[in-house]
Amino acid sequence: MEYTPEQRAHLAEQFRTRMRSCQAWSRNQRWAPELNIIASTYPKYDLFPNVAVSTGAPGDLAPGEFVDSSGGRFRYLNRLHPPGKRIQTWWGRKLGDLIFDGPIVIPCLYERVGTGEGEPRWREFPWMSITPAELITLRPGTKLAKGKVVIGGLGLAWQLMAVAKRHAVKEIVVVECSHELCDLIMPRVMPAITQKLTVIIGDAFRVVPTLTADVALIDTFPSYGDNLAATQALARRCKGIGQVWGWGAHDE
């Protein structure tokens, strides 16, 4: 589709208006269809601060621009996101977008495709990344955390770190199916966690129902949304857990 000069001018003015209206990110940031954020206020999450910032695809990076897990399944990188470029956001079934007024660095984790010999191939989209949508949609679960908390799914450990900052949390149990991912991520975050911490390698849907806790936060779903039925089914099996929250299940 080709825009007329008037349409291009209108879009350009809309963009300038959004960039001028950027506001500070808040730890209690609420979702809205359009968010305009001051880049310098967005949380920095430096799991591997020595990894250089990059813009290339995960398979095209130079040494020093990534860290691989021991078995080569995962690749961590610090992705540079340019000012003004839209990032999709979501809340329940609602979609929106967000822009920053300056560059930000988004930690990303990619998963390898296949296990054959030769140069590794990586999935097109990150396995997980610390985007605004991730932070906003994980927050309702984090707010429930108290006492003994089970976290199903490690990811990049953002929710683990957020839960560990809550004074009401006394003990944390992480259930993660990938030993390789735990070996990559846990050494980076354990020094900052003061609560008793246990890591269990296993399928959260099998392990969590065998545990006792005040709250379980489950983020092992393949995608966001439509996870309510699966969360409710899991909760019915978790006789020893006071409350079960699932990512993409209770946010509407």
SVG drawing of the C-alpha trace seen along z (x, -y; Angstrom):
<svg xmlns="http://www.w3.org/2000/svg" viewBox="-11 -16 46 52">
<polyline fill="none" stroke="black" stroke-width="0.4" points="0.0,0.0 1.4,-3.4 0.4,-6.4 -0.4,-9.8 1.8,-12.7 -1.0,-13.9 -1.2,-10.4 2.6,-10.3 2.6,-13.7 -0.3,-12.7 1.6,-9.5 4.8,-11.5 3.0,-13.9 1.3,-11.1 4.8,-9.6 6.2,-13.0 3.3,-13.4 3.9,-10.0 7.6,-10.7 6.9,-14.0 4.4,-12.4 6.7,-9.7 6.4,-9.2 8.4,-7.4 8.1,-3.6 6.5,-2.6 7.1,0.6 3.2,0.6 2.9,-0.2 -0.6,0.5 -1.3,1.8 -2.9,-0.6 -3.4,-0.2 -0.8,-2.9 2.2,-3.4 5.0,-5.9 7.9,-5.4 11.0,-7.3 13.8,-4.9 16.1,-5.8 13.4,-4.8 12.9,-1.2 14.4,1.4 17.8,2.7 18.3,6.4 22.0,7.3 22.2,11.1 25.4,11.1 26.6,7.5 29.8,8.4 27.8,9.5 28.1,6.8 24.9,5.2 24.0,6.4 21.4,5.9 22.0,9.0 20.2,12.3 21.3,14.9 23.2,16.9 25.1,13.9 26.7,12.6 30.4,12.2 32.2,13.7 31.4,11.6 27.9,10.8 26.3,13.9 26.5,16.6 25.5,20.2 24.3,22.8 26.6,25.8 24.7,28.1 24.2,25.4 20.4,25.4 20.1,21.8 21.7,18.6 21.6,15.4 22.1,12.0 21.5,8.3 19.4,6.9 19.5,3.2 16.0,1.8 16.0,-1.6 14.0,-4.6 10.5,-4.9 10.3,-1.3 7.0,0.2 6.9,3.2 3.7,5.2 2.0,5.5 -1.0,7.5 -3.4,7.8 -5.8,10.7 -7.3,10.7 -6.4,7.0 -3.4,5.9 -1.5,2.7 1.9,1.3 4.6,-0.7 7.5,-3.0 10.5,-4.3 12.0,-7.8 15.5,-6.4 17.4,-3.1 17.0,-0.3 18.6,3.1 16.3,6.1 17.8,9.4 16.7,12.3 17.0,16.0 16.8,18.0 16.4,21.8 18.3,23.9 16.4,25.7 17.5,29.3 20.5,31.1 22.4,32.0 26.0,31.3 27.2,28.1 26.3,24.5 23.4,24.1 20.1,22.7 18.0,20.6 14.2,20.1 13.0,16.8 11.5,15.4 13.0,15.4 12.2,18.2 11.9,15.4 12.8,11.7 12.4,9.1 9.9,6.9 7.4,4.5 4.6,7.0 6.4,9.7 6.9,7.4 3.3,6.2 1.7,9.6 3.9,11.3 3.2,8.7 -0.3,9.9 1.3,13.3 4.2,11.6 1.8,9.5 0.3,12.8 3.6,14.1 3.9,14.7 5.2,17.3 6.4,20.3 6.2,19.7 6.6,22.3 7.7,20.9 7.0,23.2 9.2,22.2 12.5,20.4 12.8,18.5 15.2,15.6 14.4,15.5 12.6,12.2 9.7,13.4 12.0,15.3 13.9,12.0 10.7,10.0 9.3,12.5 12.6,12.6 12.3,8.8 9.0,9.2 9.4,9.1 6.4,11.4 8.2,14.3 10.1,16.6 10.9,19.6 11.1,20.2 10.9,23.4 11.8,23.3 10.5,26.1 12.2,26.1 12.4,29.0 15.7,28.0 18.8,28.7 20.8,26.9 18.8,23.7 19.2,23.8 23.0,24.2 23.0,21.1 20.7,18.8 20.7,19.7 24.4,18.9 23.6,15.3 20.7,14.7 21.4,16.8 23.7,14.3 20.8,11.8 18.3,14.2 18.2,14.2 15.3,16.6 15.7,20.4 15.8,21.5 15.3,25.0 15.5,25.9 13.7,29.0 14.4,30.3 11.2,31.7 7.9,31.0 5.9,28.4 2.6,30.1 3.9,33.3 6.0,31.9 3.9,28.9 0.9,31.0 3.2,33.0 4.4,29.9 3.0,27.8 3.2,24.0 1.1,20.8 1.3,19.8 2.3,21.4 3.1,19.1 3.1,21.1 4.7,19.8 5.4,22.9 2.8,22.3 3.8,22.2 2.0,18.9 0.2,16.1 -3.6,16.3 -6.2,19.1 -4.4,20.7 -7.2,20.4 -8.5,24.0 -5.1,25.5 -4.4,23.4 -7.7,24.4 -7.1,28.1 -3.6,27.9 -5.0,26.0 -7.5,28.8 -4.6,31.3 -2.6,29.0 -4.1,30.0 -1.2,28.7 -1.0,25.2 -3.2,22.3 -3.4,20.5 -2.3,21.3 -1.8,18.5 -1.1,19.1 0.5,16.6 -2.1,15.6 -5.0,17.0 -6.0,14.5 -5.2,11.1 -8.5,10.0"/>
</svg>
